Amino acid sequence: MEYMSAPQAAEKWGISERRVQILCKENRIPGASKLGYMWLIPKDAEKPVDGRLKRT
């Protein structure tokens, strides 16, 4: 399986690197794992739905 880093995911999804780290810490990105200080995110991972937005 291929992985991307938090900065790569942030650029791909159009959000901040810090937000990606928080999503990983909250287990909202399936398959994400931490190696030392760096998060490894599967390249085929989808951007999690933002729970702060209201869906109608």
Secondary structure, DSSP 8 states (H G I E B T S, - for coil): --EE-HHHHHHHHTS-HHHHHHHHHTT-STT-EEETTEEEEETT------TTS---
